[in-house]
């Protein structure tokens, strides 16, 4: 027989344990939003100041950032190795690389780094839904094999169209994994998902088991404007709250992608906006 006062004590202890667990979980989830864990993205060709690899690494250090996802254009190919060396020198993790380039892949092996490789998922123009999934999968197989050879994760990147829909990203990801490419996942960008704002919670729950990285952006209805600093969008608070409540613990990126702005100015705006949003949500 359990006496009433003992029953009350047991219930109280269970409640305390449950609340402590929830707080610990939320605290752990928030770690991916700490400044040193964030991944700056689109800071190379979109930097109005056109920094050199050394200048870029110093900028990241000054901002307190310790990771970087590297996007590039043809003129940056000769700088690939210098970028790697400067990141190593300044304690910056070369977190991800855009697209594919054999010179870069050889350098990754030479310098023993394994960044994620981000590649836009193809959008087939014809065929049934299953035929489109098969076509998109087959188009990605060569890169899936190459990235596996060098030990890099491959992220299917949403960039609009059929290939940017969360359901299709997940379907192609599953198809590739079924063929043995377990290193394949998804990189999802808010700035390419304005038409999915209302479905964000469902989309996140669908993609979460496959996410390699999630890139945030200020979000207004109708993408007006498309690129906006965090905290400036009408949906930022609600979308970020959904993210926090989901328990997602993976990498999170912040965006420059504004040709008319200095990358440091753009990143600072995002960092400040994220800080204010987190303060409101707390």
N, C-alpha and C positions, 0 to 999 in steps of 0.2 A: 504493500500500500504506500502511495506517495502522498505525503502530507502537503496541504495547500501551500505552506510557506516554502517548502523545498521545490515544489513545482514552479512557483513564481521565480525562485532563484535560477533554476535551470533555464526557464524561458528567457530571463534577462541575460544570462550568459550567452545563450544562442544568438540573441539579437545583437549583442555587442560584437560577437565574432563575425556575424554577417555584415554589420556596418563597417567593421575594420577591414574586412575583405574587399568590400566595395570601394572604400577609400584607397586601399592599396592598389586595386586594379586601376582606378582613375589616375592615381599618381604615376603608375607605371606607364600607362597609355600616354600621359602628357610628356614623357621623356622624349618621344619622337618630335615634339614641338619645341624642345630646348634649342637655343640658337646653334650650339655646336653640333647638333645632330641634323639640322636642316640642310637641304641640298639646293644650292642656287642653280638656276637653269636659264639657258638662253642669255648668257652673259658675254659671249665672244663676238659673233657678227652683229649683235644688236646693241653693242656698247658704243654710244656716241663718241666716247673718248678714244676708241680703238686702241686699247691697252696692249702692251706686249705681254708674253707669258709671265715675266718677272713682275711687271706692274700689276697684273691680275692677281697673282698669288699674294702680293703684299696687300692689295685691297681686301682680299678675303680675310687675311689675318687681322687687319685693322677693324673689320666688321665683327670679328669673333666667330667667323664661319670656318669649319674644318673639313668641309666636303665640297665637291664641285662636279656637276654634270657638264660634259664638254660637247658643245655644238660647234660646227665649223663650216667653212666654205673652202673652195679650191685654194685660195690664197693662204690658208692656214696650214696646209699640208706640210710645208717645210718647217713649221714650228711644232709639229707633233711631239718630237722628242724633248724639245726645250720646255714644253708645257709639263710633261711628265717630271722632268728634272726639277723644275721650279716648285711644283707641288710637293715633291719629296723634300726638298730643301726647307720649305716653310711649313711642313707638317700638315699638308692638305691631302685628303683622300681623293684620288681620282675615281670618283664614284660611278660615273656612267659616260658612255660615248655614243654619239648620234650616228645612226646608220651603220655603214660598214666600209672599211678601207684596209686593204691588205698590209700597207705600210704600218698602220696603227696596230693591227693585230700582231705583226712581227715585233713591234716595240713593246707591246704588253708582255710578250713572252720574254723578251730581252731583259726588261726591268722587273719581271716577276710581279706584275699587277694584274688584277682580274676585274676590271670594271664591268658593270652591266652594259649590254648593248641594246640600244633602243631603236626600234624599226617600226615605221608606220605599217599597220595591217592593210593589206590590199583590199580594194572594194570592187569585186567582180561586177560587171555590168549586166550579165545575163545568166540565165539558168535558174533552177529551183533553189530553194533555201539550202538544201543539203549539197547541191552541186556547187553553190557559192562557198560553202564551208570547206569542201574538199579542194576547190581551186585556190582559195586563200591559204589553206594549209600547205599545199604542194609548192606554192610560190615561196613559202617561208622555210621549207626544208633545207635548202643549201646553206642558209645562214644559221639555221638551228644546228646543223652538223658542224659547221666551222666554229661556232661559238663553243660548242661542246669540246672540240679539240683543244681550245686554248683555256678552257675552264671558266668561261664567262657566262653569266646568266643572260638570257635573251628576253627582252620585254616587248610585247606587242603594244604598239603605241597608237592611241586614238587620235585621228587627225581629220575627223568629219567623215561623211559618207557611210556606206554600209559597214565598212571596217571600223568605224568609230563607235558603233552601237555596243553598249556593254554586253548584251546578250550574244552578239556575234563574236566579240572578243573572247568571251568565256568559251563559246562553242569551239572556236578554232584552237584556243589554248588546250582544251580538253582533248581535241583530236590529235594535236602534236604530242601531248603527254602519253596518249594511248599508243603512239608509235615509238615510245621510249625516250622522248625528249623532255625529261622531267625538269630540266633547268629553264624551261620556257614559262613565262608569266605575263602579267599585264602592267603597263605603265599608263595610268589614267590622268588626263589633264582636264581640270575644270574649264579652262578657257576654250576647249574644243567640245564642251558639253553643255552649252547654254540652253539647247533645246531639251535637255534632260533635267533641268533644275527641279521640277515638281516630282520627278521619279528618283531623286538622288538617294533617298534612304533605301529603296528597293535595289537600285543599281549597286550601291555600296555593299549591301548584304550579298548580292550575287557575285561580285568581283573579289570580295575580301580574301577568300582563300588563295587567290591567284596573284594578288597585287605585289609587284616588285617595288613600285614607288607610286605615290600620289602627289601630283603637282597642283598647288592651290593658286587661286587668282580671285580678285574682286569680281563679284558676279551680279550683274544687272539683267533684268528681263530683256530679251532681244539682243543681247550682246552690245549694249550701247553704253560705253564703248566695250570692245571685245577684251582689251587688255586694261586691267584696272588694279591698282594696289589693294591688297587685303585691307579690309575695314572700310573701304570706300563703296562697296557694293551693297545693294539692298537685301541680298540673300546670304551674305557672308556669315552672319551670326547664326542663323538657323542651320545652315549647311555644316558649319564647323561644329555646332552642338551635336548634330547627328553623327559626325565623325567621332567625336569624343565618346558619345554614348555607345558607339558600335564596338569599342574595345580594340580598334585597329592599332597595332603596335609597330607597323612597318615604316619604312622611310617616307619622308614628306619633303617635297620640293617647294621653293618659292621662285617667282618668275620675274625676269627683267623684260625681254621681248619688246622693248620700246626704243626704236631707232633714234628718236629725238632726245632721249635722256641718257645721262651718264649712268653706267651700270651701278655705281655706288649709290647714287641718288635714288635709283629705282629700288634697289635692294633695301636700303634704309627705310623707305616708305613702306615696304612690305613687312619688315621686321617690326616697325613701330605699330603698324596696323594690326599685326598678329598679337602683339603684346596687349593692345587695348581690347581686342576681342576676347582674349583669354581672361582678362581682368573682369570684363562684364559677365562672362559665363561663370566665373567662380562665385 
